[in-house]
Amino acid sequence: MNEVDVVVIGAGIHGAGVAQAAAAAGYSVLVIEKNDIGTGTSSKSSKLIHGGLRYLESYQFSLVRKSLKERAVLCRIAPELVKLQPFYIPVYKNTTRRSLHIRTGLILYALLGGLHKNNLFKRIRRNKTGKTDGLKQADLQHVYRYFDGQTNDQKLTEAVMRSAQQLGSQLVCRAIIHAMTKTESGYSITYTEENKECTVKAKVVVNASGPWVNEVHNLLLAPVNSLDIDLVQGTHIIIDVPAPSGIYYLEAQDQRAVFVMPYEFNGEKKTMVGTTEKLFLGKADDVKATDEEVDYLLNIYKTYFIPDTKQTTVKVIQQFAGLRVLPKDDGSMFSRPRDTILHWAIPGFLSLYGGKLTAYRSTSELVVQKIKPLLGKRQRIADTKQLYLSKE
Ligand SMILES: Cc1cc2nc3c(=O)[nH]c(=O)nc-3n(C[C@H](O)[C@H](O)[C@H](O)COP(=O)(O)OP(=O)(O)OC[C@H]3O[C@@H](n4cnc5c(N)ncnc54)[C@H](O)[C@@H]3O)c2cc1C
C-alpha cells in the first residue's frame, strides 16, 4: 500500500500548486485526478495573470496587491508562459465609468503594484491611438493603456505539475475515488486507476477539486462541514477574427467588464471574448456555454468593433464555460470576494474554495503552512518562488 504525507484531490492549478509547494517543503505527495491535468476550470479561465483592476470597485485591495505581487513572480519564473500585454480601455462619450473614475482606478492599481514601471499607465488621445484593431472611432474620446499578464492556463497548470513531479510528487490521472475513511493516523483512500483498485494512506488530504469541492465531500465516510457556495458560470467565445494587438477592456451594456483578447487557436492567432457571470444550478460536470451567453458576448464585440470589410458575419469557432466558486450570498456576484477560502471540512481534510489562477502559488504556500502542524517539519528541498516553469 502506498503511504504519503499528503493526498491532493484534483490536478487543476491549485492541486498542482499545492503538490509543488508541499513537495518543495519536503513532504511526500500523491495527486489524484479524475480526468487530466488542467481540464477543469484551469483551462476555462480568461487566462489573465493580473491584479484585477475591476476588483478595486468592490474594494478587494489586498487581493489586488497580492495578485500583482504574484504576477511579478510569475513573469520572472515563467517568462515563456506569462507575458505582459497592453490593455486598452476605450472611453466614449456615453461610457458609464468616466475618465476620472478609470484614471483613479489605474493610479490605485499602480500604487498597489508598488509603482513598478510595469504598472504605469498612459492616456492616449483619440487621434493618437495608432493601431486600433477595428475599434469604433465615433464618439471615442481617448483610450487608457496599462499592462497586465496573459498566459495559457492549461499549459501553466501542466508546467506547475511537472515541477511538482520533478520534486518527487506522484500523480494519477483518470482515477476514480470510491471512498475516503478517517483512520487513527489520517485517511485511507480507495480509488481505481486503469481498472486496478488501489489504496493510499495519507496523514492529510487537500481537496483542490474546484467546483466539485462539495461533491468530493460526499465521498467521505464521515460527517462533513461543507461551506455554502454558489457556482457561477463564465463563458468565453473564440471568433474567426485575427487577434487584436492587445487586450481590450470593455464595458458591456449591463456595465460588466468584458475582455476582447488575442488567443491562439489551432496554431492561428484569433480573438477571444469573455466572460459572462451566470448562476449555475446543475452538476459541475454538466457546465456548458448557452446560446444566450454566446449572443451576449458577440453583441459586445459588435458594439465596439467594425469587422474587416471582407467579413460580413463574425463566426464563433469555439466556446467554453467554466465555474467560479463564490461564497453564497444574496448580493451581486461581481462584488463577492474572489480570494480563496481554506476550510477544514473535518480535521486533517482541508478544502479549497474559489481563488484565482494568478495567486495559485501564494495560496499553495498558505495551504502548506496550514497543514504543516499535522505533518511535522521536514528538510525543505526547494523554494517555489525560484523554481523555473518551462513551457514544455
Ligand atoms: C470564467 C472564469 C474566468 C476566470 N478568469 C481568471 C483569470 O483570468 N485570471 C485568474 O487569475 N483567475 C481566473 N479565474 C479563476 C481561476 O480560473 C480558478 O480559480 C482556478 O482555475 C481554479 O483552479 P482549481 O484547481 O481550484 O480548480 P479546477 O481547475 O477546476 O481543478 C479541479 C480539478 O479537480 C478534479 N476533480 C474533481 N472531482 C474530482 C474527484 N472526485 N476525484 C479526482 N479529481 C477530481 C477536476 O477534474 C479538475 O481537474 C477564472 C474563473 C472562471 C470560471
PDBQT file of the ligand as one rigid body, heavy atoms in Angstrom, charges set to zero:
ROOT
HETATM    1  C1  LIG A 401     -14.834  32.078 -16.397  1.00  0.00    +0.000 C 
HETATM    2  C2  LIG A 401     -13.668  32.195 -15.475  1.00  0.00    +0.000 A 
HETATM    3  C3  LIG A 401     -12.645  33.071 -15.777  1.00  0.00    +0.000 A 
HETATM    4  C4  LIG A 401     -11.560  33.182 -14.922  1.00  0.00    +0.000 A 
HETATM    5  N1  LIG A 401     -10.542  34.006 -15.263  1.00  0.00    +0.000 NA
HETATM    6  C5  LIG A 401      -9.472  34.113 -14.468  1.00  0.00    +0.000 A 
HETATM    7  C6  LIG A 401      -8.377  34.912 -14.862  1.00  0.00    +0.000 A 
HETATM    8  O1  LIG A 401      -8.356  35.478 -15.956  1.00  0.00    +0.000 OA
HETATM    9  N2  LIG A 401      -7.337  35.033 -14.016  1.00  0.00    +0.000 N 
HETATM   10  C7  LIG A 401      -7.316  34.394 -12.814  1.00  0.00    +0.000 A 
HETATM   11  O2  LIG A 401      -6.349  34.598 -12.078  1.00  0.00    +0.000 OA
HETATM   12  N3  LIG A 401      -8.316  33.585 -12.421  1.00  0.00    +0.000 NA
HETATM   13  C8  LIG A 401      -9.379  33.415 -13.233  1.00  0.00    +0.000 A 
HETATM   14  N4  LIG A 401     -10.405  32.577 -12.885  1.00  0.00    +0.000 N 
HETATM   15  C9  LIG A 401     -10.278  31.774 -11.659  1.00  0.00    +0.000 C 
HETATM   16  C10 LIG A 401      -9.417  30.523 -11.920  1.00  0.00    +0.000 C 
HETATM   17  O3  LIG A 401      -9.617  30.039 -13.207  1.00  0.00    +0.000 OA
HETATM   18  C11 LIG A 401      -9.756  29.440 -10.916  1.00  0.00    +0.000 C 
HETATM   19  O4  LIG A 401      -9.636  29.942  -9.618  1.00  0.00    +0.000 OA
HETATM   20  C12 LIG A 401      -8.830  28.242 -10.996  1.00  0.00    +0.000 C 
HETATM   21  O5  LIG A 401      -8.654  27.791 -12.314  1.00  0.00    +0.000 OA
HETATM   22  C13 LIG A 401      -9.407  27.122 -10.145  1.00  0.00    +0.000 C 
HETATM   23  O6  LIG A 401      -8.494  26.074 -10.154  1.00  0.00    +0.000 OA
HETATM   24  P1  LIG A 401      -8.736  24.805  -9.255  1.00  0.00    +0.000 P 
HETATM   25  O7  LIG A 401      -7.516  23.991  -9.325  1.00  0.00    +0.000 OA
HETATM   26  O8  LIG A 401      -9.222  25.213  -7.908  1.00  0.00    +0.000 OA
HETATM   27  O9  LIG A 401      -9.996  24.066  -9.941  1.00  0.00    +0.000 OA
HETATM   28  P2  LIG A 401     -10.055  23.248 -11.306  1.00  0.00    +0.000 P 
HETATM   29  O10 LIG A 401      -9.156  23.791 -12.329  1.00  0.00    +0.000 OA
HETATM   30  O11 LIG A 401     -11.491  23.103 -11.656  1.00  0.00    +0.000 OA
HETATM   31  O12 LIG A 401      -9.468  21.834 -10.896  1.00  0.00    +0.000 OA
HETATM   32  C14 LIG A 401     -10.177  20.890 -10.135  1.00  0.00    +0.000 C 
HETATM   33  C15 LIG A 401      -9.776  19.521 -10.601  1.00  0.00    +0.000 C 
HETATM   34  O13 LIG A 401     -10.341  18.541  -9.719  1.00  0.00    +0.000 OA
HETATM   35  C16 LIG A 401     -10.708  17.425 -10.486  1.00  0.00    +0.000 C 
HETATM   36  N5  LIG A 401     -11.698  16.645  -9.737  1.00  0.00    +0.000 N 
HETATM   37  C17 LIG A 401     -12.976  16.980  -9.455  1.00  0.00    +0.000 A 
HETATM   38  N6  LIG A 401     -13.568  15.986  -8.755  1.00  0.00    +0.000 NA
HETATM   39  C18 LIG A 401     -12.639  15.019  -8.567  1.00  0.00    +0.000 A 
HETATM   40  C19 LIG A 401     -12.645  13.737  -7.944  1.00  0.00    +0.000 A 
HETATM   41  N7  LIG A 401     -13.736  13.233  -7.359  1.00  0.00    +0.000 N 
HETATM   42  N8  LIG A 401     -11.512  13.000  -7.973  1.00  0.00    +0.000 NA
HETATM   43  C20 LIG A 401     -10.385  13.470  -8.580  1.00  0.00    +0.000 A 
HETATM   44  N9  LIG A 401     -10.320  14.671  -9.211  1.00  0.00    +0.000 NA
HETATM   45  C21 LIG A 401     -11.428  15.436  -9.201  1.00  0.00    +0.000 A 
HETATM   46  C22 LIG A 401     -11.267  18.032 -11.772  1.00  0.00    +0.000 C 
HETATM   47  O14 LIG A 401     -11.267  17.095 -12.831  1.00  0.00    +0.000 OA
HETATM   48  C23 LIG A 401     -10.315  19.196 -12.002  1.00  0.00    +0.000 C 
HETATM   49  O15 LIG A 401      -9.237  18.849 -12.845  1.00  0.00    +0.000 OA
HETATM   50  C24 LIG A 401     -11.497  32.416 -13.722  1.00  0.00    +0.000 A 
HETATM   51  C25 LIG A 401     -12.530  31.513 -13.431  1.00  0.00    +0.000 A 
HETATM   52  C26 LIG A 401     -13.596  31.383 -14.302  1.00  0.00    +0.000 A 
HETATM   53  C27 LIG A 401     -14.671  30.392 -14.007  1.00  0.00    +0.000 C 
ENDROOT
TORSDOF 0
